[in-house]
Amino acid sequence: MKITQALFVSGYSSFYFDDQKAIKNGAGQDGFVYLGKAVTDGFRDIRQAGECVSVLLVLDNGTVAVGDCAAVQYSGAGGRDPLFLGANFVPFLEKHIKPLLEGRSVATFLPNARYFDALEIDGKRLHTAIRYGLTQALLDATAQARSITKAEVILDEYQLPFVAAPVPLFGQSGDDRYAAVDKMLLKGVDALPHGLINNVPDKLGYKGEKLEEYIRWLVARVEKLRTRPDYRPSLHIDVYGTIGLIFDQDAARVAEYVAGLEKAAGPLDLYIEGPVDAGSKDAQIEELGKITRRLKQLGSNVKIVADEWCNTYEDIVEFTDAQCCHMAQIKTPDLGGIHNIVESVLYCNANGMEAYQGGTCNETDVSARACVHLALAARPMRMLVKPGMGFDEGMNIVYNEMHRTLALLKARRS
């Protein structure tokens, strides 16, 4: 089966693009928007509407495969590609990518995915958002051509065993870090709340006291609202490098503070994502390694999660080989072609690194559903509930897609 027509349609993603550097520098808020000037290249405002570009591939039997090009909320930060705006990229796609798609066979997925992921135009690889959405559409096309699910395409082409169980889900609260937790507990999410601790004075505290207080509240809330006695969610909190800021980037002091949070977490496993932002990949690996080793010396069970500067498959391999953390976030839009997500999970699983198939609130329903199929095949330790910051909408999209797909796969194998 071949592609007869390729279309590219601008749209909105499920959240916003935020200038992380400006927010870390203390930008104030006025309602939902931030005050002050943007400081990251490409940003017009500190917060601006998220965008996507849908890739529609019309096949020669009349069916249409879909993928959504989308980029992370904090584009342009931590070594990531710049802001992705439809007006800038649709003309590029029409000129350079459309001729390469039309007439192409979609009998298999991996050769097509690897071709476009490595493709260079004028000496430059495609923006990660383009590679992300384009390979989603190509996976959907192969699944439709073969009349199977996207998960089955991945299982088949990577020769992976089918595991008839859901992947644990991780809910994100955004700034609604109290009411959203109640929603997560009522729906029994496996890990929570992300927390968005991206500001020292309001969220972390200059001595870290506000985060410690929040963790104690989380534990009490789990105890109060748990719907079954064996429900024991992990606490996974993203601090965006702010702990490093209050301890002058001193890895030993960061580790000692993080170890102290274990007491506040009580019986719940605690993961701290991005305790420092060292400004480059090599420095990040080094600093996270110091923190992780110091935690081991202290006998702490708190786990460190890599995020910033761990963007590509190659980065994930480096962080894993260095064993500088306990878990790596595989931030799905940052990896470009979605086969890199599968291969990153498989590499982590084979090399003693917990794999968190993450992403961003700034994705779409299409990209979130595609990621469910990747996770069911590759089996990360947890997957992010996405898109959006409302939790319920993302939970509906991800949970239902996962369980529908599992039911179908089980039925086919029974």
Residue pairs with C-beta under 8 A, 6 or more apart in sequence:
1 59
1 60
1 61
1 105
1 106
1 107
1 141
1 144
1 145
2 59
2 60
2 103
2 104
2 105
2 106
3 57
3 58
3 59
3 60
3 101
3 102
3 103
3 104
3 106
3 141
4 58
4 59
4 60
4 102
4 103
5 57
5 58
5 102
6 55
6 56
6 57
6 58
6 97
6 98
6 101
6 102
7 55
7 56
7 58
8 53
8 54
8 55
8 56
8 90
8 93
8 94
8 97
8 98
9 53
9 54
9 56
9 90
10 51
10 52
10 53
10 86
10 87
10 90
11 51
11 52
11 53
11 54
11 68
11 86
11 364
12 49
12 50
12 51
12 52
13 50
13 51
13 52
13 68
13 70
13 362
13 363
13 364
13 387
14 50
14 361
14 362
14 363
14 364
14 365
14 386
14 387
14 388
14 393
14 394
15 50
15 73
15 360
15 361
15 362
15 387
15 388
15 389
16 47
16 48
16 49
16 50
16 73
16 362
17 43
17 47
17 48
17 49
17 50
17 51
17 71
17 73
17 75
17 83
17 362
18 34
18 46
18 47
18 73
18 74
19 27
19 34
19 38
19 39
19 40
19 43
19 45
19 46
19 47
19 76
20 40
20 74
20 77
20 78
20 198
20 240
21 39
21 40
21 77
22 34
22 36
22 37
22 38
22 39
22 40
22 43
22 46
23 34
23 46
23 198
23 199
24 198
24 199
24 240
24 241
24 242
24 245
25 39
26 199
26 201
27 34
27 35
27 36
27 46
28 34
28 35
28 36
29 35
32 47
33 45
33 46
33 47
34 45
34 46
34 47
35 46
36 46
37 46
38 44
38 45
38 46
40 75
40 76
40 77
41 76
41 82
42 75
42 76
42 82
42 83
43 76
43 83
50 70
50 73
50 362
51 84
51 85
51 86
52 68
52 69
52 70
52 86
52 129
52 133
52 363
52 364
52 367
53 68
53 69
53 84
53 86
53 89
53 90
53 93
53 129
53 130
53 133
54 66
54 67
54 68
54 69
54 133
54 366
55 66
55 67
55 68
55 69
55 93
55 133
55 134
55 136
55 137
56 64
56 65
56 66
56 137
57 64
57 65
57 66
57 101
57 106
57 137
57 138
57 140
57 141
58 64
59 65
59 106
59 141
59 144
59 145
63 144
65 106
65 137
65 138
65 140
65 141
65 143
65 144
66 136
66 137
66 140
66 366
67 132
67 133
67 134
67 135
67 136
67 137
67 138
67 139
67 140
67 366
67 367
67 370
68 133
68 136
68 363
68 364
68 366
68 367
69 84
69 89
69 127
69 129
69 130
69 132
69 133
69 134
70 84
70 129
70 132
70 133
70 333
70 360
70 362
70 363
70 364
70 367
71 80
71 81
71 83
71 84
71 127
71 128
71 129
71 333
71 360
71 362
72 80
72 331
72 333
72 334
72 359
72 360
72 362
73 360
73 361
73 362
74 80
75 81
75 82
75 83
75 84
76 82
76 83
77 308
78 277
78 307
78 308
78 309
78 311
79 280
79 281
79 308
79 309
79 311
80 128
80 311
80 334
81 127
81 128
81 129
81 334
82 127
84 127
84 129
89 127
89 129
89 130
92 121
93 130
96 121
97 116
97 126
97 130
97 134
100 116
100 119
104 112
106 112
106 138
106 141
106 142
106 145
107 142
107 145
107 146
108 142
108 157
109 138
109 139
109 142
109 153
109 154
109 157
109 339
110 157
110 339
112 135
112 138
112 142
113 135
113 138
113 139
113 337
113 338
113 339
114 337
114 339
116 126
116 131
116 134
116 135
116 138
116 337
117 125
117 126
117 131
117 135
117 336
117 337
117 339
117 340
118 125
119 125
119 126
125 131
125 336
126 134
126 336
128 333
128 334
128 335
128 336
129 333
131 336
131 337
132 332
132 333
132 335
132 336
132 337
132 338
132 367
133 367
134 337
135 336
135 337
135 338
135 339
136 338
136 366
136 367
136 370
139 150
139 153
139 154
139 338
139 370
139 373
140 150
140 370
142 153
143 149
143 150
143 152
143 153
146 152
146 153
148 156
149 373
149 405
149 408
149 409
150 370
150 373
150 374
151 372
151 373
151 374
151 376
151 377
151 405
151 409
152 409
154 160
154 342
154 373
154 374
154 377
154 378
155 161
155 162
155 377
158 342
158 346
158 377
158 378
160 377
160 378
162 409
162 413
163 376
163 379
164 406
164 409
164 410
164 413
165 406
166 402
166 403
166 406
167 357
167 375
167 376
167 379
167 380
167 382
167 383
167 402
168 190
168 191
168 381
168 382
168 383
169 189
169 190
169 191
169 382
169 383
169 384
169 385
169 395
169 398
169 399
170 189
170 190
170 191
170 192
170 194
170 236
170 356
170 358
170 382
170 383
170 384
170 385
171 180
171 183
171 184
171 189
171 191
171 192
171 193
171 194
171 385
171 391
171 394
171 395
172 193
172 194
172 196
172 361
172 384
172 385
172 386
172 389
172 391
172 394
173 180
173 181
173 184
173 192
173 193
173 194
173 195
173 196
173 389
173 391
174 180
174 194
174 196
174 361
174 389
174 390
175 196
175 389
176 389
177 193
177 195
177 196
177 214
178 217
180 193
180 391
181 192
181 193
181 218
181 221
182 221
182 225
183 391
183 392
184 192
184 193
184 233
184 391
185 192
185 221
185 222
185 225
185 226
185 227
185 233
186 225
186 227
187 392
187 395
187 399
188 227
188 228
188 231
188 233
189 233
189 385
189 395
190 233
190 234
190 382
191 233
191 234
191 235
191 236
191 271
191 382
192 218
192 233
192 234
192 235
192 236
193 218
193 235
193 236
193 237
194 236
194 237
194 238
195 203
195 214
195 237
195 238
195 239
196 203
196 238
196 240
197 203
197 204
197 211
197 237
197 238
197 239
197 240
197 242
198 238
198 239
198 240
198 242
199 242
200 206
200 242
200 245
200 246
202 210
203 210
203 211
203 242
204 210
204 211
204 239
204 242
204 243
204 246
205 211
205 212
205 213
205 246
206 246
207 246
208 243
208 246
208 257
211 237
211 239
211 261
212 260
212 261
212 264
215 235
215 237
215 261
215 264
215 265
215 270
216 264
218 235
218 265
218 268
219 235
219 264
219 265
219 266
219 267
219 268
222 231
222 232
222 233
222 268
232 267
232 268
233 268
234 268
234 269
234 270
234 271
234 382
235 265
235 268
235 269
235 270
235 271
236 271
236 273
236 305
236 382
237 270
237 271
237 272
237 273
238 273
238 274
238 305
238 307
239 272
239 273
239 274
239 275
240 274
240 277
240 308
241 274
241 275
241 276
241 277
241 308
243 254
243 257
243 258
243 272
243 275
243 276
244 254
244 275
244 276
244 277
244 278
244 287
247 253
247 254
247 257
249 276
249 278
249 287
251 276
251 287
251 290
251 291
251 294
252 290
252 294
254 275
254 276
254 291
255 290
255 291
255 292
255 294
255 295
255 298
255 300
256 294
256 298
258 272
258 275
258 291
258 295
258 300
258 302
258 304
259 295
259 298
259 300
259 302
261 270
261 272
261 302
262 270
262 300
262 301
262 302
265 302
269 301
269 303
270 301
270 302
270 303
271 302
271 303
271 304
271 305
271 326
271 327
272 302
272 303
272 304
272 305
273 304
273 305
273 306
273 307
273 329
274 305
274 306
274 307
274 308
275 288
275 291
275 304
276 284
276 287
276 288
276 291
277 284
277 308
277 309
278 284
278 286
278 287
278 288
278 309
280 309
281 309
281 310
281 315
281 318
284 306
284 308
284 309
284 310
285 309
285 318
285 319
285 322
285 324
286 324
288 304
288 306
288 319
288 324
288 325
289 322
289 323
289 324
289 325
291 304
292 304
292 323
292 324
292 325
292 326
295 302
295 304
303 325
303 326
303 327
303 354
304 325
304 326
304 327
305 325
305 326
305 327
305 328
305 329
305 356
306 319
306 324
306 325
306 327
306 328
306 329
307 329
307 331
307 358
309 315
310 316
310 319
310 328
310 329
310 331
311 331
311 334
311 335
312 334
312 335
312 336
312 340
313 335
313 340
313 343
313 344
313 347
316 328
316 330
316 344
316 347
316 348
317 344
317 347
319 325
319 328
319 353
320 328
320 347
320 348
320 351
320 352
320 353
321 351
323 352
323 353
325 353
326 353
326 354
327 353
327 354
327 355
327 356
327 381
328 344
328 348
328 353
328 354
328 355
328 356
329 356
329 358
330 341
330 344
330 345
330 348
330 355
330 356
330 357
330 358
330 380
331 358
331 359
331 360
332 338
332 341
332 357
332 358
332 359
332 360
332 363
332 367
332 371
333 359
333 360
333 363
333 367
335 341
335 344
338 370
338 371
338 374
341 357
341 371
341 374
341 378
342 374
342 377
342 378
344 355
345 355
345 357
345 374
345 375
345 378
345 379
345 380
346 378
347 353
348 354
348 355
348 380
349 355
349 378
349 379
349 380
354 381
355 378
355 380
355 381
356 380
356 381
356 382
356 383
356 384
357 371
357 374
357 375
357 378
357 380
357 382
357 383
357 384
358 383
358 384
359 367
359 368
359 371
359 384
359 386
359 387
360 386
360 387
361 386
361 387
361 388
361 389
361 394
362 387
363 386
363 387
364 387
365 387
365 397
367 387
368 386
368 387
368 394
368 397
368 398
368 401
369 397
369 398
369 401
371 383
371 386
371 398
372 383
372 398
372 401
372 402
372 405
373 401
373 405
375 383
375 402
376 402
376 405
376 406
376 409
383 398
384 398
385 391
385 394
385 395
385 398
385 399
386 394
386 397
386 398
387 393
387 394
387 397
388 394
